[in-house]
Amino acid sequence: MLRVTVINAHPRHRIRNKAVVTVVRTVLNKERRRRADITVIFVDNRYCRRINKQFLGHDCSTDVISFPLEQGKSLEAEVYVNLDRARTQAREYRVTIMNEVVRLVVHGVLHLAGYDDRNAAQRKRMRAREDAFVRDLAGTSF
């Protein structure tokens, strides 16, 4: 069973739950993950910087952070998506905010599915998979 919870914790911006659930379920299904309990939390720069420093030791904000809480037969995890960074990156990459939010959710879930981006080869593989999902999910409305 795939369970997806969405929490809009950003002080000003909201993302539609149904669309996020669709994105997460699509990625997990195509990655052959049939049992998972994923919570996607939309936050701002300040909150993201705080958890990045507290849990990962990085004193900076980032766009997405994935925390696997439990792995085994069922994956339990949280994905934090920074909507402030998503807006900035959407302008920078000349895409819609929705496109960038989809990319960040996909990126976070791919990390949970076992993809990594620590070196060039891993980044290339992960980016190709990410791009494919973003193309497939382009019609998802937020």
N, C-alpha and C positions, 0 to 999 in steps of 0.2 A: 504494500500500500504506500502510495506517495501522498504525504501530507505537507502542504505549503501554507505557512502563515506569513502575512504581510503586516508590518508595523510602520506606520507613517510617523516617525519621531522628529522629522524636520519641522522647525518652528513655523515655516511659511508655505512650503510646497507639499503637495500631496500627489501620490501616484495611485492609479486605480488598481485595486487588489486583483481583480479578475485577469488583467493583462499580465501581471507579474506571475501569477499562478500558472498561466499558459506557458510563459517563457521557461520557468523552472521545470515544469513537467515535461516539456518538449526536450530539453537538454537531458534530463535524467533518463527519459525513455529511450532516446537515441544512444545514450551511453550505457544502456542495459542495466540501469539501476532501478530496480523494481520496488525497493523498500527504503524509504527515506522520510525524515521529518525535518524539513528545512524552514527556517525562519529568515525572511528577508526584511532588514530594518533600514529604512531610509533616514539618513542623518545629515547634519551640516558639518562644515569644516571643523568647528570647535570640538564637537563630539568625536569626530573621526580622529583628530589629532590626539585627543585624550586616550582613546582606546589603543591607538597605534603605539603610543608611548608606554602605556601601562602594560600591555600584553606582549608587544613585539620589540620594545626598546628603541623605537624610532620616534624622535621628537619632531614629527612633521605630520601634516595631513596627507592623505592619499585618496584615491578614487574608490577603491573597493578593498575590503578585507574579508577573508573567509576564515571561519573558525570551525573546524571539525570538532565536535564535542564527543562523539562516540562513533566508532566504526566497527563493523562486524557484519552480521547479516543485514542489519538496518543501519543506515547512515543518519546520524543526528548532527545538525550543524546550523550555524548562523552565518549570514552574509550581510555585511554592512555596506551600503551604497551611499556615497557622499554626493548628494544632489547639487551642492555648490560647485564641486569639481566637475560634475557631469555637465552643468551649464557652461562653465568655462571651456571645457574640452569640446563641447558641441560647437561653440563659436570658432575655436581654434581649428578644428577638423572640417568645419563647414558642413555639418550635418545637423539634423534636428535634435532637440533635447531628447525626444523619444528614442531616436536611433542610438544615442549615446547611453541612455539608461538601459536599453536592451543589451547593448554591448557589455556594460559593466555587470549586469545580472548574469549574463552568459559567462563572462570571464570568472566571476566568483564561483559559479556552480561547476565550471570545468575544473577549477582547482580542487573542489571537493570530489570530483570524479576521478582525480588522479593525475591531471595535467599539471605541468610545472613550467615556469618561464625563467629559470635561473641562469640558463646559458643560451647561446644563439640558436642552437639546434632545437632545444625545447621551446623557445619563444616562437620559432618559425612554425613548428608543429601545432602549438596551441593557437597561434594567431590564425592559421588556416582553418582550424576547426571553428574558432570563434567567428571568423568571417562567414563561413558557411551557415552557421546558425543565425547570424544577424540578417543575412539575405533571406533565409527561410521565414524569419519572423518579422520581416519588414512591414507587413500589414497589421501587426499588433498595435492597437491604439491604447494610448495612456491618457 
